[in-house]
Amino acid sequence: MAEKTTGLAAFTQKKPPQAESAPGAGKTAPAPVKRRRRGMRPTVALSVRLPHAGWQRLHQLAISEGESIQTLTVRGLNKIFAEKGLPGIES
């Protein structure tokens, strides 16, 4: 009988590949197709990573303008779209 590896390094041991059944040997239903779930709602959340100093500047700008970072971001993206002759983002 094979010894079972335990401990912190157990996850590094590769499992032997499972033998696939020969075609026609067993009747298995095809796996159901997974439907995409991300980005399907009317509003999609987006993360942006900034250096701390950049975030501080953006935060101070939002405060001085009396607007949210969200609003400033959408305004900036709309300007980029306009430069390229594309329609803006609806907010």
Secondary structure, 3 states (H helix, E strand, C coil): CCCCCCCHHHHHCCCCCCCCCCCCCCCCCCCCCCCCCCCCCCCCCCCCCCCHHHHHHHHHHHHHHCCCHHHHHHHHHHHHHHHCCCCCCCC
